[in-house]
Amino acid sequence: MIYQLSWKTLPGLKGLSCSNFRAVATHAPDTDHGVAFECASEAECADLLQRLEAHFGAQHFSNNAAAFETVKAYVLERAAKRM
């Protein structure tokens, strides 16, 4: 199943942080403006969301583009390892 990933990027004293990762099943992923990924089950998707929260919860970014590209690279790297 293909999921479209979204999250909130919030300002803080040390820069922007990412949280509230969500995934919605989709038949038409938008990879131009978002991050899409594939999971074999809802449990696998839930596990990835939990990992994203843990991994990015303590990180801070200087701008939205840096945050987006870093999350995108993390998810795409994970997908490449699955194959």
C-alpha positions, 0 to 999 in steps of 0.5 A: 500500500502507498501512503502520503506522509505529512507532518508539522514543522514548528518554530522553536528557540533552536530552530524548526522541529518536525512532529505529528507525523501522519500517513494517509493511504493513497492511490495517487501519491504526490511526490512533487510536493510531498513524500510518498512511501510504500508499506506492506501493512498498517502495522509497518506504517505505524512503526515508521511513523513512530520511528520518524517521531523518535528520530526527528523529535530532537533535531532542529532545522534552519528552514522548511526546505532543510526539514523537508529534504531531510525527512524525505531523504530518511524515508527514501533511504528506508525504502531503498533498504527494504528492496 
